[in-house]
Amino acid sequence: MGDNLLEILKEAYKKFSLPNYIIKEEKNNEGVDGHVVSYVDRNSYVAEQFKILRTNLYSLSPEKPLQTIAITSSQLEEGKTLIVSNIAATLAQDTEKKTLLVDADLRKPKVHSLFGLAQKPGLEDILQGNATLELFLRKPAIGNLYIIPSGTTAINPSDILSPTKIKALLEQLKAKFDFIILDTPPALNVSDAGIIGALCDAVFLVVRSGVTPKNIVEEGFNALKDAHAKPKACILNDVLFTPLNYYQTKYKKYY
């Protein structure tokens, strides 16, 4: 597994690495956080990297495009929600396809704050029967992107995220959307990512460069496989990559 994982990470570095970037403004006039570069600064260098990532996503399954994708990390603080939000915003730029972003991290939800939306009602309210799905399908939340936030905070999210309920919800959504991207909690902290990932076409694992130990990445992959999920690739985040001519003329600091 070790050598195989090394090859996966090398390939991830070539195809999915994301450079550090200056935030132009904390919030735009729609309330979208400046870290959602693919929406607020879509012609930037970093936004182009997400477009490359989108192309690589398409190439993972050219004959049968991935429709439901769960994105997780092995542990906390690896930047998965930022990655999820930027991927979803990039996919939504294709106006011929419909993209939905679902905040399925009911423990530490952040999608709503990144897009300047109310946290509730949302996913938990739908699963509990306290909100209708149609409420979130009437029109895009931001640009061409539909969003279902996390909703009312649950005391025990694992009880809410039952496979039966999630499967039924995904079946409804697949009839309406070309891409359904789900932000899920870290795979090694709780069981949620495995539960949701087992019902999706693929799982992507966010790895933070210089922070996530190799053995932790390996454990994250194994945890997903043990849950019968389908981890397809790593997305390497927070890579120190500075094309000098570009950054010296346009940006002054990094995050």
KOLKEPA-63311 format. One record per residue (C-alpha): residue in three letters; x, z, y. Coordinates in steps of 0.001 Angstrom, whole numbers, plus 524288, in hexadecimal, padded with zeros to 5 digits. Layout:
{residu: ALA, u: X, w: Z, v: Y}
...
***
This chain:
{residu: MET, u: 80000, w: 80000, v: 80000}
{residu: GLY, u: 80B36, w: 80346, v: 80951}
{residu: ASP, u: 8115D, w: 7F5AA, v: 80969}
{residu: ASN, u: 8040B, w: 7EF4A, v: 80A29}
{residu: LEU, u: 80059, w: 7F7D9, v: 815B9}
{residu: LEU, u: 80CF3, w: 7F42D, v: 81C96}
{residu: GLU, u: 80978, w: 7E5D7, v: 81B5B}
{residu: ILE, u: 7FBCB, w: 7E88A, v: 82097}
{residu: LEU, u: 80175, w: 7EF81, v: 82C6E}
{residu: LYS, u: 80B45, w: 7E49A, v: 82EEB}
{residu: GLU, u: 8005F, w: 7DAB1, v: 82E9E}
{residu: ALA, u: 7F815, w: 7E36B, v: 8374A}
{residu: TYR, u: 80338, w: 7E426, v: 84109}
{residu: LYS, u: 803E8, w: 7D55A, v: 841D7}
{residu: LYS, u: 7F556, w: 7D2F6, v: 8426A}
{residu: PHE, u: 7EEEE, w: 7DEEC, v: 84822}
{residu: SER, u: 7F8B8, w: 7E5BB, v: 85110}
{residu: LEU, u: 7F3EF, w: 7E966, v: 85E96}
{residu: PRO, u: 7FCF9, w: 7EBAC, v: 86A1C}
{residu: ASN, u: 7FC1D, w: 7F69A, v: 873FE}
{residu: TYR, u: 7F4D9, w: 7F306, v: 88053}
{residu: ILE, u: 7F206, w: 7F7A2, v: 88E13}
{residu: ILE, u: 7E3F1, w: 7FB77, v: 890F2}
{residu: LYS, u: 7DF85, w: 7F3E4, v: 89CEB}
{residu: GLU, u: 7D492, w: 7FD4C, v: 8A04E}
{residu: GLU, u: 7CEAA, w: 80919, v: 899AE}
{residu: LYS, u: 7C0C4, w: 8039A, v: 899D8}
{residu: ASN, u: 7BB67, w: 7F67E, v: 89DFC}
{residu: ASN, u: 7AEC4, w: 7F4FE, v: 8A5A5}
{residu: GLU, u: 7A6E4, w: 7F55D, v: 89905}
{residu: GLY, u: 7ACD7, w: 8024A, v: 894FF}
{residu: VAL, u: 7B537, w: 7FC3E, v: 88A3A}
{residu: ASP, u: 7C214, w: 8035C, v: 88830}
{residu: GLY, u: 7CE41, w: 7FBE3, v: 88C32}
{residu: HIS, u: 7D3E3, w: 7FDD4, v: 87E84}
{residu: VAL, u: 7C9D3, w: 7F40F, v: 8796B}
{residu: VAL, u: 7D302, w: 7E961, v: 87DF3}
{residu: SER, u: 7CC19, w: 7DEA2, v: 87680}
{residu: TYR, u: 7C059, w: 7E08C, v: 87F58}
{residu: VAL, u: 7C5A1, w: 7E4EC, v: 88C88}
{residu: ASP, u: 7D1D2, w: 7DC4F, v: 88CBE}
{residu: ARG, u: 7CF0F, w: 7D1AC, v: 882E7}
{residu: ASN, u: 7D96A, w: 7C842, v: 887F5}
{residu: SER, u: 7E463, w: 7D22F, v: 886B1}
{residu: TYR, u: 7EF95, w: 7D1B9, v: 87D13}
{residu: VAL, u: 7EA0C, w: 7DD10, v: 87527}
{residu: ALA, u: 7DC92, w: 7D6CF, v: 87486}
{residu: GLU, u: 7E352, w: 7CAD8, v: 86EDD}
{residu: GLN, u: 7E905, w: 7D35D, v: 8641D}
{residu: PHE, u: 7DB53, w: 7D792, v: 8605A}
{residu: LYS, u: 7D761, w: 7C945, v: 85FE3}
{residu: ILE, u: 7E2AA, w: 7C6F0, v: 85680}
{residu: LEU, u: 7DDEC, w: 7D286, v: 84E93}
{residu: ARG, u: 7D053, w: 7CC64, v: 84E73}
{residu: THR, u: 7D61F, w: 7BFC5, v: 84924}
{residu: ASN, u: 7DD24, w: 7C741, v: 83E81}
{residu: LEU, u: 7D08C, w: 7CE57, v: 83B54}
{residu: TYR, u: 7C9ED, w: 7C136, v: 83942}
{residu: SER, u: 7D504, w: 7BCB5, v: 8307B}
{residu: LEU, u: 7D3E9, w: 7C863, v: 8275D}
{residu: SER, u: 7C7D2, w: 7C29C, v: 82120}
{residu: PRO, u: 7C5DA, w: 7B475, v: 82592}
{residu: GLU, u: 7BC3A, w: 7B09D, v: 81AEF}
{residu: LYS, u: 7B378, w: 7BC7D, v: 81C9A}
{residu: PRO, u: 7B572, w: 7C258, v: 82A20}
{residu: LEU, u: 7B608, w: 7D11A, v: 82AF9}
{residu: GLN, u: 7A935, w: 7D5AE, v: 830CC}
{residu: THR, u: 7A9BF, w: 7E489, v: 82FD5}
{residu: ILE, u: 7B6BF, w: 7EAC4, v: 8335D}
{residu: ALA, u: 7B9CC, w: 7F945, v: 833CE}
{residu: ILE, u: 7C591, w: 7FD6A, v: 83BC8}
{residu: THR, u: 7CC14, w: 80A75, v: 8396F}
{residu: SER, u: 7D95E, w: 8111E, v: 839C2}
{residu: SER, u: 7E03A, w: 81A7E, v: 830AA}
{residu: GLN, u: 7E05B, w: 825A2, v: 83A57}
{residu: LEU, u: 7DC37, w: 8296D, v: 84818}
{residu: GLU, u: 7E1E3, w: 823F5, v: 854C2}
{residu: GLU, u: 7E5BA, w: 81675, v: 84FE1}
{residu: GLY, u: 7DD82, w: 80EEF, v: 859C1}
{residu: LYS, u: 7D35A, w: 8099E, v: 85061}
{residu: THR, u: 7C7D8, w: 80A24, v: 859D6}
{residu: LEU, u: 7CF47, w: 80262, v: 86415}
{residu: ILE, u: 7D2D6, w: 7F85F, v: 859C9}
{residu: VAL, u: 7C4D0, w: 7F7CB, v: 854CB}
{residu: SER, u: 7BF6A, w: 7F606, v: 86283}
{residu: ASN, u: 7C8FA, w: 7EB43, v: 86613}
{residu: ILE, u: 7C6CB, w: 7E3F4, v: 85948}
{residu: ALA, u: 7B811, w: 7E47B, v: 85B27}
{residu: ALA, u: 7B925, w: 7E008, v: 86950}
{residu: THR, u: 7C1D2, w: 7D4B1, v: 86513}
{residu: LEU, u: 7B89A, w: 7D065, v: 85A3D}
{residu: ALA, u: 7AD3B, w: 7D0FA, v: 863DB}
{residu: GLN, u: 7B3CD, w: 7C6B3, v: 86C6D}
{residu: ASP, u: 7AF25, w: 7BC8E, v: 862AE}
{residu: THR, u: 7A193, w: 7BA3E, v: 86831}
{residu: GLU, u: 79D74, w: 7B28D, v: 85C22}
{residu: LYS, u: 79E64, w: 7BEDE, v: 853ED}
{residu: LYS, u: 7983C, w: 7CC49, v: 85564}
{residu: THR, u: 7A0E8, w: 7D843, v: 854A9}
{residu: LEU, u: 79CCA, w: 7E66C, v: 8530F}
{residu: LEU, u: 7A56D, w: 7F25E, v: 854E6}
{residu: VAL, u: 7A0D1, w: 7FEC8, v: 84E0F}
{residu: ASP, u: 7A691, w: 80C21, v: 85102}
{residu: ALA, u: 7A624, w: 81228, v: 8436F}
{residu: ASP, u: 7AF99, w: 81CF9, v: 84727}
{residu: LEU, u: 7A566, w: 82790, v: 8485E}
{residu: ARG, u: 7AFC1, w: 83225, v: 84956}
{residu: LYS, u: 7B7A1, w: 82D8F, v: 85517}
{residu: PRO, u: 7B007, w: 82224, v: 85AE3}
{residu: LYS, u: 7B69B, w: 81AD3, v: 8660E}
{residu: VAL, u: 7B0D8, w: 80D22, v: 86651}
{residu: HIS, u: 7A61D, w: 810DD, v: 86FE6}
{residu: SER, u: 7AFD3, w: 8165E, v: 879C0}
{residu: LEU, u: 7B88E, w: 80A4B, v: 878FA}
{residu: PHE, u: 7AD14, w: 80168, v: 87C3C}
{residu: GLY, u: 7A65B, w: 80A53, v: 88607}
{residu: LEU, u: 79A55, w: 80C74, v: 87D88}
{residu: ALA, u: 79202, w: 8182D, v: 879FE}
{residu: GLN, u: 795E1, w: 81E64, v: 86D0F}
{residu: LYS, u: 787E4, w: 81FF4, v: 86877}
{residu: PRO, u: 77F4D, w: 81AFB, v: 862FD}
{residu: GLY, u: 787FE, w: 81436, v: 85914}
{residu: LEU, u: 78BDE, w: 812CB, v: 84AE9}
{residu: GLU, u: 7887F, w: 8208A, v: 846A5}
{residu: ASP, u: 77B11, w: 81F9E, v: 84CF3}
{residu: ILE, u: 7788A, w: 812D3, v: 845BF}
{residu: LEU, u: 77CAC, w: 818A1, v: 838AC}
{residu: GLN, u: 77454, w: 824B7, v: 83B23}
{residu: GLY, u: 7687E, w: 81C78, v: 83E9A}
{residu: ASN, u: 7685C, w: 8214A, v: 84CAB}
{residu: ALA, u: 76B5A, w: 81411, v: 852DE}
{residu: THR, u: 76841, w: 8060B, v: 84F34}
{residu: LEU, u: 772B7, w: 7FBE5, v: 84CC1}
{residu: GLU, u: 76BAC, w: 7F259, v: 855A5}
{residu: LEU, u: 76F02, w: 7FAF2, v: 86143}
{residu: PHE, u: 77D35, w: 7F66B, v: 86032}
{residu: LEU, u: 77A76, w: 7E838, v: 85CE0}
{residu: ARG, u: 7729C, w: 7E443, v: 868CD}
{residu: LYS, u: 77E67, w: 7E000, v: 870AB}
{residu: PRO, u: 78D39, w: 7E18B, v: 870B7}
{residu: ALA, u: 7924B, w: 7EE52, v: 8762A}
{residu: ILE, u: 79E0B, w: 7E829, v: 87CEE}
{residu: GLY, u: 7A056, w: 7D998, v: 87EBC}
{residu: ASN, u: 79D0D, w: 7D33E, v: 871B4}
{residu: LEU, u: 79FD9, w: 7DF99, v: 869C7}
{residu: TYR, u: 7951E, w: 7E7AC, v: 8637E}
{residu: ILE, u: 7986D, w: 7F60F, v: 861AB}
{residu: ILE, u: 7927B, w: 80147, v: 859F0}
{residu: PRO, u: 798AD, w: 80E0A, v: 85EAB}
{residu: SER, u: 79A06, w: 819E6, v: 855F2}
{residu: GLY, u: 78DA2, w: 820B1, v: 85A5F}
{residu: THR, u: 78A3A, w: 82F15, v: 8599B}
{residu: THR, u: 7957E, w: 83721, v: 85450}
{residu: ALA, u: 79387, w: 83B3E, v: 84636}
{residu: ILE, u: 79700, w: 8487F, v: 840A4}
{residu: ASN, u: 79B13, w: 84238, v: 833CC}
{residu: PRO, u: 79D17, w: 83375, v: 83588}
{residu: SER, u: 7A017, w: 8314E, v: 82716}
{residu: ASP, u: 79202, w: 834D4, v: 823EA}
{residu: ILE, u: 78D14, w: 82AE5, v: 82DCC}
{residu: LEU, u: 79609, w: 81FE6, v: 82940}
{residu: SER, u: 79033, w: 81E7F, v: 81BCD}
{residu: PRO, u: 793BA, w: 811DF, v: 814A5}
{residu: THR, u: 78565, w: 80E86, v: 812CF}
{residu: LYS, u: 78247, w: 80F80, v: 82150}
{residu: ILE, u: 78E92, w: 80868, v: 825A7}
{residu: LYS, u: 78C91, w: 7FD72, v: 81BD6}
{residu: ALA, u: 77E76, w: 7FB77, v: 82020}
{residu: LEU, u: 78283, w: 7FB3B, v: 82E6D}
{residu: LEU, u: 78D86, w: 7F188, v: 82C05}
{residu: GLU, u: 78459, w: 7E877, v: 824B7}
{residu: GLN, u: 77B69, w: 7E82A, v: 8308A}
{residu: LEU, u: 786B1, w: 7E5D6, v: 839CB}
{residu: LYS, u: 78CD4, w: 7DB02, v: 8319F}
{residu: ALA, u: 78085, w: 7D313, v: 8335C}
{residu: LYS, u: 7822D, w: 7D3D0, v: 8421D}
{residu: PHE, u: 790DE, w: 7D3B5, v: 844D9}
{residu: ASP, u: 79C99, w: 7CB76, v: 84143}
{residu: PHE, u: 7A613, w: 7D6D4, v: 84301}
{residu: ILE, u: 7A37D, w: 7E55E, v: 8416A}
{residu: ILE, u: 7AF18, w: 7EDE9, v: 84508}
{residu: LEU, u: 7AE7A, w: 7FC5F, v: 841BD}
{residu: ASP, u: 7B72D, w: 80700, v: 84767}
{residu: THR, u: 7B8E8, w: 81172, v: 83CF8}
{residu: PRO, u: 7C01D, w: 81E9B, v: 83C85}
{residu: PRO, u: 7CE01, w: 81F8F, v: 8371C}
{residu: ALA, u: 7CE62, w: 81D37, v: 82878}
{residu: LEU, u: 7D642, w: 82962, v: 82518}
{residu: ASN, u: 7CE7E, w: 83302, v: 82D3A}
{residu: VAL, u: 7C0C3, w: 830EC, v: 82807}
{residu: SER, u: 7B9A0, w: 8286E, v: 81E1C}
{residu: ASP, u: 7B1D8, w: 8205A, v: 827FF}
{residu: ALA, u: 7BB2B, w: 814BA, v: 82897}
{residu: GLY, u: 7BAED, w: 8136C, v: 819CE}
{residu: ILE, u: 7AC1D, w: 8142F, v: 81935}
{residu: ILE, u: 7AA44, w: 809D1, v: 823AC}
{residu: GLY, u: 7B5F0, w: 8019A, v: 81F88}
{residu: ALA, u: 7B0C1, w: 80046, v: 811A8}
{residu: LEU, u: 7A4CF, w: 7F96D, v: 81745}
{residu: CYS, u: 7AC58, w: 7F01F, v: 8202B}
{residu: ASP, u: 7B338, w: 7E349, v: 81D91}
{residu: ALA, u: 7C03B, w: 7E8D2, v: 82209}
{residu: VAL, u: 7C71A, w: 7F48C, v: 827ED}
{residu: PHE, u: 7D234, w: 7F3B8, v: 831BE}
{residu: LEU, u: 7DB7D, w: 7FF31, v: 83306}
{residu: VAL, u: 7E12D, w: 801CF, v: 84085}
{residu: VAL, u: 7EF52, w: 8065A, v: 84004}
{residu: ARG, u: 7F604, w: 80BC7, v: 84C0E}
{residu: SER, u: 803D3, w: 806C1, v: 84D56}
{residu: GLY, u: 80E42, w: 8114B, v: 84CF9}
{residu: VAL, u: 8042E, w: 81BEF, v: 84A6B}
{residu: THR, u: 7FD51, w: 819BD, v: 83D6E}
{residu: PRO, u: 8064A, w: 81D21, v: 831F7}
{residu: LYS, u: 80720, w: 81327, v: 82706}
{residu: ASN, u: 8021A, w: 81CDB, v: 81CEB}
{residu: ILE, u: 7F626, w: 81FBA, v: 8254F}
{residu: VAL, u: 7F2F7, w: 81139, v: 8262D}
{residu: GLU, u: 7F457, w: 81056, v: 81771}
{residu: GLU, u: 7EB5D, w: 81C0A, v: 815A0}
{residu: GLY, u: 7E166, w: 815DF, v: 81EBD}
{residu: PHE, u: 7E173, w: 80938, v: 816D9}
{residu: ASN, u: 7E010, w: 810B8, v: 80A30}
{residu: ALA, u: 7D4EB, w: 81907, v: 80F74}
{residu: LEU, u: 7CD69, w: 80CC8, v: 81330}
{residu: LYS, u: 7CFE5, w: 80656, v: 80616}
{residu: ASP, u: 7CBB6, w: 812A6, v: 7FEE8}
{residu: ALA, u: 7BEDB, w: 811DD, v: 8065E}
{residu: HIS, u: 7BD55, w: 803AA, v: 801C7}
{residu: ALA, u: 7BF6C, w: 7FE7F, v: 80F82}
{residu: LYS, u: 7C707, w: 7F1F0, v: 811E7}
{residu: PRO, u: 7D288, w: 7F43E, v: 81B1B}
{residu: LYS, u: 7D707, w: 7E6AA, v: 81F35}
{residu: ALA, u: 7E180, w: 7E8D9, v: 8297E}
{residu: CYS, u: 7E87C, w: 7F1FC, v: 832AF}
{residu: ILE, u: 7E783, w: 7F062, v: 8415D}
{residu: LEU, u: 7F41E, w: 7F529, v: 84766}
{residu: ASN, u: 7F12F, w: 7FBC6, v: 85464}
{residu: ASP, u: 7F979, w: 800A2, v: 85FB7}
{residu: VAL, u: 8050A, w: 7F7B1, v: 85D0B}
{residu: LEU, u: 80FAA, w: 7F7D9, v: 86762}
{residu: PHE, u: 8109D, w: 7E97E, v: 86AAE}
{residu: THR, u: 8142D, w: 7E522, v: 8786A}
{residu: PRO, u: 81542, w: 7D6B5, v: 87BD5}
{residu: LEU, u: 81D29, w: 7D975, v: 88827}
{residu: ASN, u: 81979, w: 7CDC2, v: 8904E}
{residu: TYR, u: 80B18, w: 7D08E, v: 88E62}
{residu: TYR, u: 80B19, w: 7DF1F, v: 890BB}
{residu: GLN, u: 814E7, w: 7DF5F, v: 89BD9}
{residu: THR, u: 80C8A, w: 7D660, v: 8A3F0}
{residu: LYS, u: 7FF2C, w: 7DBE5, v: 8A0BB}
{residu: TYR, u: 7FFEA, w: 7E9F7, v: 89BF5}
{residu: LYS, u: 80797, w: 7F5E5, v: 89FD1}
{residu: LYS, u: 804CA, w: 80031, v: 8959A}
{residu: TYR, u: 7FFD4, w: 80199, v: 887D5}
{residu: TYR, u: 7F725, w: 80AC4, v: 88057}
***
